[in-house]
Amino acid sequence: MTGTAVTNDTRVYAVGDVHGCRDLLRELHGMIVADAAAAPEGRKLVVYLGDYVDRGPDAAGVVDLLLAARDGGLGEDIETIHLKGNHEDFLLQFLADAATGGYWILNGGGATMKSYGVDGVPNLMGTAFADLGPLSAAFGAALPPSDRAFFEGLRLNHIEGDYLFVHAGIMPGRDLHRQSEEDMLWIREPFLSSDADHGHVVVHGHTPVAAPQLLHNRINIDTGAVWSGRLTALVLYGAEREMLQT
């Protein structure tokens, strides 16, 4: 797609997968605030691509920063949109059905529960999943209502101009209104290898890469913050593209 641009007079910051790295998000927020203060666009928007929780040490602190940003903590002129990732989907599934908790714990959910002060998270590697009903109840009790409402209110996608923002990607060849929630949260193939024009340039995370990938039909900004220490924001204004990175 040529001449790709965001909405007129808008500067967009797309933030990749945070995964419990509160300090990195706070550092990146500082970069965004400084960049926005010097930018001429009248509208500034931060789109978070999901996977705020799991693996890293302070998911609860990450959510605190996200709620503060939503409530004007980055500046009254900076809007925020929060998308849902597959790890938030895991979290909500565990609250609704404890039987899913083993899979969540194996994918880093234990770190999230510990960040909310929940003890007794089992090490399930190589063992049968135990009855996790009491653990689900304990996590539900420890989770502040504001945080639960935040998770339950996350969006699946957002469009600005010629860009579509989504956590994992989309199924090639399928209109946006026909995309499944599962694909938008979880897809890798055939999306990653597709050369198709998706109608928008898809900005996504979900699949860690050593450096941002800028392709003609998609941009991947999940730089594996929890392992690399590099949390990335894609900056879009007019037809321009820049990166901010911790």
Secondary structure, DSSP 8 states (H G I E B T S, - for coil): --S---STTEEEEEE---TT-HHHHHHHHHHHHHHHHH---SEEEEEE-S--SSSSS-HHHHHHHHHHIIIIIT-TTEEEEEB--HHHHHHHHHHH-GGGHHHHIIIIIHHHHHHTT-------TTS-----HHHHHHHHHHS-HHHHHHHHT-BSEEEETTEEEESS---TTS-GGG--HHHHHH--TTTTT-----SSEEEE-SS--SS-EE-SSEEE----HHHHS--EEEEEETTEEEEEE-
